[in-house]
Amino acid sequence: MKIVSYLENNAATLGFVIDNLVYPSKVISPNLPSSFQELLEQGDTGMREAETAVQRFVTSEHPGKGRTLEEVQLLAPLPKPPSFRDAYAFRQHVETSRLNRGLEMIPEFDQFPVFYFSNHQAIQGPGPVYCQPQHFDRMDFELEVAIVIGKKGKNISVQEADDHIAGFMILNDLSARRLQMEEMKLNLGPAKGKDFASMFGPYFVSREELKGYLTEPMPGHTGAAYNLQMSCFVNDVLVSTGNLNSMNWTFAEIIERVSYGVTLYPGDIIGSGTVGTGCFLELNGTGKRMDPTYQEQWLQPGDTVRMEVTALGVLENTVLLDPETTEKPTKS
């Protein structure tokens, strides 16, 4: 089951993607809610009823009222999630980034999965993303996959954690690296380097739909892993490739850590962290380590970032300078 949120009459509307066409929830069934958050709050029962309604709709002689993804103004599948955490699950990214700074691999990475809270009020979907001048001082993409929590829980065991996952989305977590590096010298953050834009989409894909991509987790780890190829293009040039199955910490292990002493709620989002090679920070560092004359690349106003993940679709955004800003650009 693929779910979208899109703008209709200036309001977020719940839709379902069937054969690459978007149908409003009320066309699928008048009993379905009008927002994805409402559907998630109905728990497993609501998701099962939605799945049944979609299957019934597909087999019925329904009128052709669907619209293509390009014909609707897509929002993030979950435009206003209750919370957004981002993890640090790919060892390759962490180890390479530290090596590029002349640092040894931090042993704590292998002891527990770490995460931070990001701004759940700065969620965006496909399309233009308007940023401030300082954001463009070493602006970076981050190629990730995120999960959506579908069931309330606290102190969730790793054995039960996958059952709390409703489904998956592509995540591009924009980063303003100069701001990030400055503030993290104070051993807090990331904050201003991360809180301005996180893009999800183009749609949400239910966990059931990804059963065919299940694979074994990394040795010594527990939980579902998925063989999903991940790619990122900047201005149609391939800059990053990876696979979700290279996560060292599984989403189940991350959920166990996140939910210790804390209640997770339907609609909470958790990102995977950056896949290996999945950002310019890592790519630039490796390039300069190999060749001191290597020319760094960062996102510039007008650049288009396209992320593709097997079974999760294509998320495309263009980063632009906010036309209403009066701030002068900051020199690197």
For each residue, the residues with C-beta under 8 A, 3 or more apart:
1: 16 47 50 51 54 167 205 206 208 209
2: 16 17 18 203 204 205 206 209 313
3: 14 15 16 17 36 39 77 167 203 204 206
4: 14 15 16 17 22 69 72 74 75 77 201 202 203 204
5: 12 13 14 15 35 36 74 75 76 77 78 79 125
6: 12 13 15 22 72 73 74 75
7: 10 11 12 13 72 73 75
8: 11 13 24 72
9:
10: 7
11: 7 8
12: 5 6 7 35 75 79
13: 5 6 7 8 24 25 34
14: 3 4 5 24 25 32 33 34 35 36 38 39
15: 3 4 5 6 22 23 24 25 72
16: 1 2 3 4 22 23 25 28 50 54
17: 2 3 4 20 21 22 23 69 203
18: 2 21 23 54 57 58 66
19: 66
20: 17 68 69
21: 17 18 66 67 68
22: 4 6 15 16 17 66 67 68 69 71 72
23: 15 16 17 18 27 28 57 65 66
24: 8 13 14 15 27 28
25: 13 14 15 16 28 29 32 33 34 39
26: 29 30 32 34
27: 23 24 57 62 65
28: 16 23 24 25 32 50 53 54 57
29: 25 26 32 53 56 57
30: 26
31: 49 53
32: 14 25 26 28 29 39 49 50 53
33: 14 25 38 39 42 46
34: 13 14 25 26 38
35: 5 12 14 38 39
36: 3 5 14 39 40 77 78 204 267
37: 40 41 78 80 81 266 267
38: 14 33 34 35 41 42
39: 3 14 25 32 33 35 36 42 46 47 50
40: 36 37 43 46 47 78 148 149 150 166 266 267
41: 37 38 46 266 267
42: 33 38 39 45 46 47 49
43: 40 46 47 150 151 152 266
44: 47 48 150 151
45: 42 48 49
46: 33 39 40 41 42 43 49 50
47: 1 39 40 42 43 44 50 51 150 166 206
48: 44 45 51 52
49: 31 32 42 45 46 52 53
50: 1 16 28 32 39 46 47 53 54
51: 1 47 48 54 55 206 208
52: 48 49 55 56
53: 28 29 31 32 49 50 56 57
54: 1 16 18 28 50 51 57 58
55: 51 52 58 59
56: 29 52 53 59 60
57: 18 23 27 28 29 53 54 60 62
58: 18 54 55
59: 55 56
60: 56 57
61:
62: 27 57 65
63:
64:
65: 23 27 62
66: 18 19 21 22 23
67: 21 22 71 72
68: 20 21 22 71 72
69: 4 17 20 22 72 74 202 203
70:
71: 22 67 68
72: 4 6 7 8 15 22 67 68 69
73: 6 7 127
74: 4 5 6 69 125 126 127 201 202 203
75: 4 5 6 7 12 79 124 125 201
76: 5 79 123 124 125 169 199 200 201
77: 3 4 5 36 125 148 169 200 201 203 204
78: 5 36 37 40 81 123 148 169 200 204 267 269
79: 5 12 75 76 123 125
80: 37 120 121 123
81: 37 78 84 120 123 148 267 268 269
82: 120 265 266 267 268
83: 117 120 265 268 269
84: 81 117 118 119 120 123 198 268 269 270 271
85: 115 116 117 118 258 268 269 270 271
86: 115 116 118 144 171 173 194 198 270 271 273
87: 113 114 115 249 254 270 271 272 273
88: 94 109 113 114 115 249 273
89: 113 247 248 249 250 254 272 273
90: 93 94 242 246 247 248 272 273 274 275 276 278
91: 94 95 109 110 248
92: 95 96 246 275 276 277
93: 90 96 97 273 274 275 276 277 278 279 282
94: 88 90 91 97 98 105 106 109
95: 91 92 98 99 105 109
96: 92 93 99 100 276 277 282 285 286
97: 93 94 100 101 281 282 285
98: 94 95 101 103 104 105 106
99: 95 96 102 103 105 289
100: 96 97 282 285 286 288 289
101: 97 98 285
102: 99
103: 98 99 106
104: 98
105: 94 95 98 99 109
106: 94 98 103 109
107: 110 111
108: 111 112 114
109: 88 91 94 95 105 106 114 248
110: 91 107 248
111: 107 108
112: 108 257
113: 87 88 89 249 253 254 257
114: 87 88 108 109
115: 85 86 87 88 254 257 258 270
116: 85 86 189 190 194
117: 83 84 85
118: 84 85 86 122 173 194 195 198 271
119: 84 122 194 195 196 198
120: 80 81 82 83 84 123 269
121: 80
122: 118 119 195 196 197 198
123: 76 78 79 80 81 84 120 198 199 200
124: 75 76 127 129 197 198 199 200 317
125: 5 74 75 76 77 79 199 200 201 202
126: 74 199 201 202 315 316 317
127: 73 74 124 316 317 318
128: 317 318 319 320
129: 124 174 197 199 317 318 319 320
130: 320 321 322 323
131: 135 136 139 174 176 196 197 319 320 321 322
132: 135 136 196 321 322 325 327
133: 136 137 321 325 327 328 329 330
134: 137 176 178 179 327 330
135: 131 132 139 174 176 179 196 197
136: 131 132 133 139 176 298 299 300 301 319 321 329
137: 133 134 176 177 178 179 330 332
138: 176 177 178 298 332
139: 131 135 136 174 175 176 177 298 299 300 319
140: 174 175 176 177 279 280 281 298 299
141: 172 173 174 175 232 234 278 279 280 299 305 307
142: 171 172 173 174 175 274 278 279
143: 172 230 231 232 240 242 274 275 278 279 307
144: 86 170 171 172 173 271 272 273 274 275 278
145: 168 169 170 171 228 230 244 271 272 309 312
146: 168 169 170 171 200 269 270 271 272
147: 165 166 167 168 169 251 269 270 272
148: 40 77 78 81 165 166 167 168 169 204 267 268 269
149: 40 164 165 166 255 264 265 266 267 268 269 270
150: 40 43 44 47 164 165 166 167 266
151: 43 44 163 164 166 266
152: 43 263 264 265 266
153: 156 160 164 259 263 264
154: 259 261 262 263 264
155: 259 260 261
156: 153 160 161 164 255 256 259 264
157: 160 161 256
158: 161 222 223 250 252 253 255 256
159: 222 252
160: 153 156 157 163 164
161: 156 157 158 164 165 223 251 252 253 255 256 259
162: 165 207 223 224 251 252
163: 151 160
164: 149 150 151 153 156 160 161 255 264
165: 147 148 149 150 161 162 168 207 251 255
166: 40 47 147 148 149 150 151 204 206 207 266
167: 1 3 147 148 150 204 205 206 207 209 210
168: 145 146 147 148 165 204 205 207 210 226 312
169: 76 77 78 145 146 147 148 200 201 203 204 205 269 312
170: 144 145 146 200 201 202 307 309 312 313 314 315
171: 86 142 144 145 146 198 199 200 271 272
172: 141 142 143 144 198 199 200 305 307 315 317
173: 86 118 141 142 144 194 198 199 271 274
174: 129 131 135 139 140 141 142 194 196 197 198 199 299 319
175: 139 140 141 142 180 190 193 194 279 281
176: 131 134 135 136 137 138 139 140 179 180 192 193 194 196
177: 137 138 139 140 180 181 193 281 298
178: 134 137 138 181 182 193 330 332
179: 134 135 137 176 182 183 192 193
180: 175 176 177 183 184 189 190 192 193 194
181: 177 178 184 185 193
182: 178 179 185
183: 179 180 186 188 189 190 191 192 193
184: 180 181 187 188 189 190 193
185: 181 182
186: 183 189
187: 184
188: 183 184 191
189: 116 180 183 184 186 192 193 194
190: 116 175 180 183 184 193 194
191: 183 188 194 195
192: 176 179 180 183 189 195 196
193: 175 176 177 178 179 180 181 183 184 189 190
194: 86 116 118 119 173 174 175 176 180 189 190 191 198
195: 118 119 122 191 192
196: 119 122 131 132 135 174 176 192
197: 122 124 129 131 135 174
198: 84 86 118 119 122 123 124 171 172 173 174 194 271
199: 76 123 124 125 126 129 171 172 173 174 315 317
200: 76 77 78 123 124 125 146 169 170 171 172 269 315
201: 4 74 75 76 77 125 126 169 170 313 315
202: 4 69 74 125 126 170 313 314 315
203: 2 3 4 17 69 74 77 169 312 313
204: 2 3 4 36 77 78 148 166 167 168 169
205: 1 2 167 168 169 209 210 311 312 313
206: 1 2 3 47 51 166 167 209 210
207: 162 165 166 167 168 210 211
208: 1 51 211
209: 1 2 167 205 206 311
210: 167 168 205 206 207 213 214 226 228 311
211: 207 208 214
212:
213: 210 226 227 228 310 311
214: 210 211 224 225 226 227
215: 225 226 227 245
216: 225
217: 221 222 223 224 225 247 250
218: 221 225 246 247 248 250
219:
220:
221: 217 218 248 249 250 253
222: 158 159 217 250 252 253
223: 158 161 162 217 250 251 252 253
224: 162 214 217 250 251 252
225: 214 215 216 217 218 244 245 247 250
226: 168 210 213 214 215 244 245
227: 213 214 215 243 244 245 310
228: 145 210 213 243 244 245 309 310 311 312
229: 241 242 243 308 309 310
230: 143 145 240 241 242 243 244 275 278 307 308 309 310
231: 143 238 240 241 242 307 308 309
232: 141 143 238 239 240 241 278 305 306 307 308
233: 236 237 238 239 305 306 307 308
234: 141 237 239 297 299 303 304 305 306
235: 303 304
236: 233 304 306
237: 233 234
238: 231 232 233 241
239: 232 233 234 280 283 297
240: 143 230 231 232 275 277 278 279 283
241: 229 230 231 232 238 277
242: 90 143 229 230 231 246 275 276 277 278
243: 227 228 229 230 246 275
244: 145 225 226 227 228 230 247 272 275 309
245: 215 225 226 227 228
246: 90 92 218 242 243 275 276
247: 89 90 217 218 225 244 250 251 272
248: 89 90 91 109 110 218 221
249: 87 88 89 113 221 253 254
250: 89 158 217 218 221 222 223 224 225 247 253 254
251: 147 161 162 165 223 224 247 254 255 270 272
252: 158 159 161 162 222 223 224 255 256
253: 113 158 161 221 222 223 249 250 256 257
254: 87 89 113 115 249 250 251 257 258 270
255: 149 156 158 161 164 165 251 252 258 259 264 270
256: 156 157 158 161 252 253 259 260
257: 112 113 115 253 254 260
258: 85 115 254 255 262 264 270
259: 153 154 155 156 161 255 256 262 263 264
260: 155 256 257
261: 154 155
262: 154 258 259
263: 152 153 154 259
264: 149 152 153 154 156 164 255 258 259 268
265: 82 83 149 152 268
266: 37 40 41 43 82 149 150 151 152 166
267: 36 37 40 41 78 81 82 148 149
268: 81 82 83 84 85 148 149 264 265
269: 78 81 83 84 85 120 146 147 148 149 169 200
270: 84 85 86 87 115 146 147 149 251 254 255 258
271: 84 85 86 87 118 144 145 146 171 173 198
272: 87 89 90 144 145 146 147 171 244 247 251 275
273: 86 87 88 89 90 93 144
274: 90 93 142 143 144 173 278 279 282
275: 90 92 93 143 144 230 240 242 243 244 246 272 278
276: 90 92 93 96 242 246 282
277: 92 93 96 240 241 242 282 283
278: 90 93 141 142 143 144 230 232 240 242 274 275 282
279: 93 140 141 142 143 175 240 274 282 283
280: 140 141 239 283 284 296 297 298 299
281: 97 140 175 177 284 285
282: 93 96 97 100 274 276 277 278 279 285 286
283: 239 240 277 279 280 286 287 297
284: 280 281 287 288 294 296 297 298
285: 96 97 100 101 281 282 288 289
286: 96 100 282 283 289 290
287: 283 284 290 291 294 296
288: 100 284 285 291 292 294 296
289: 99 100 285 286
290: 286 287 294
291: 287 288 294
292: 288
293:
294: 284 287 288 290 291
295:
296: 280 284 287 288
297: 234 239 280 283 284
298: 136 138 139 140 177 280 284
299: 136 139 140 141 174 234 280 303 305 319
300: 136 139 303 319
301: 136 319 320 321
302: 318 319 320
303: 234 235 299 300 318 319
304: 234 235 236 316 317 318
305: 141 172 232 233 234 299 316 317 318 319
306: 232 233 234 236 314 315 316
307: 141 143 170 172 230 231 232 233 314 315 316
308: 229 230 231 232 233 313 314 315
309: 145 170 228 229 230 231 244 312 313
310: 213 227 228 229 230
311: 205 209 210 213 228
312: 145 168 169 170 203 205 228 309
313: 2 170 201 202 203 205 308 309
314: 170 202 306 307 308
315: 126 170 172 199 200 201 202 306 307 308
316: 126 127 304 305 306 307
317: 124 126 127 128 129 172 199 304 305
318: 127 128 129 302 303 304 305
319: 128 129 131 136 139 174 299 300 301 302 303 305
320: 128 129 130 131 301 302 323
321: 130 131 132 133 136 301 325
322: 130 131 132 325
323: 130 320
324:
325: 132 133 321 322
326:
327: 132 133 134
328: 133
329: 133 136
330: 133 134 137 178
331:
332: 137 138 178
